[in-house]
Amino acid sequence: PMSASYDPALPTDRDWVRFLTAFTDVDAPVLSDEEIAAVLVQEAVNTASSGAALQRYAAARCIDAAAGRAFAKSTTAGGLTEKTVRGLTLKWGIDASSVAGWRARSDALRAEAAWLNAPQDTSRLFRVL
């Protein structure tokens, strides 16, 4: 069984990753605590990030992993993703628009992380003497 926890007060990087990905349902976890912890370590090494930037890089990686899992499940289910009976059509699995939405979210998180990691220009700040 997968272990999954979430504290809405967001005291840990793992809680932030769950919040940023919207994978907060611990009764039906998309990723385990251990998987998120491993992604946090790997992203810290890969990006030399910490804090808010690390949380966003890790969330983006987790979204990519979840999208990959969903795609793999939908394509290994016999290939059938739609059925029509007497005018009623049922669709399941993952489609191109879902993939595009997940990809847009992970791209946005990576852009936020890159901005947070960039040196900030403080030359225009006023200093009280």
C-alpha positions, 0 to 999 in steps of 0.5 A: 500500500502507498503511504500518503499524507497531507497537511493543509497548513503546508509545513513540509515541502511534500505538503507543498508539492501535493498542494501545487499539483492538487494531488491532495486526496490521500484516500486515493493518492496519485503519488506516495509520500516516498515518491514525492520525497524521492522527487524532491531529493532529485530536483534539489540535486538537478536544479540546486534549488531549495524552498519555493523553487524546489517545491515548484520544480518537484511539483512539475516533475510529479505532474509529468509522472502522473500524466505518464502513468495515466497515459500508460494505464489508458493505453494498456487497457486494451486500447478501448477508450470510448464506447457508444450504445444507443446514442450514449457515448462513454469516454475514459482514459486520458486524451490529448486535451488532458495531456495538454492541460497537465503539460501547461501546468507543469510548464507554468510551475517550472517557469515560476521556479526558474523566476524564483531561482533567478537573481533578483535586481534590487538596484531599484529598491529604496533604502532608508538611511 
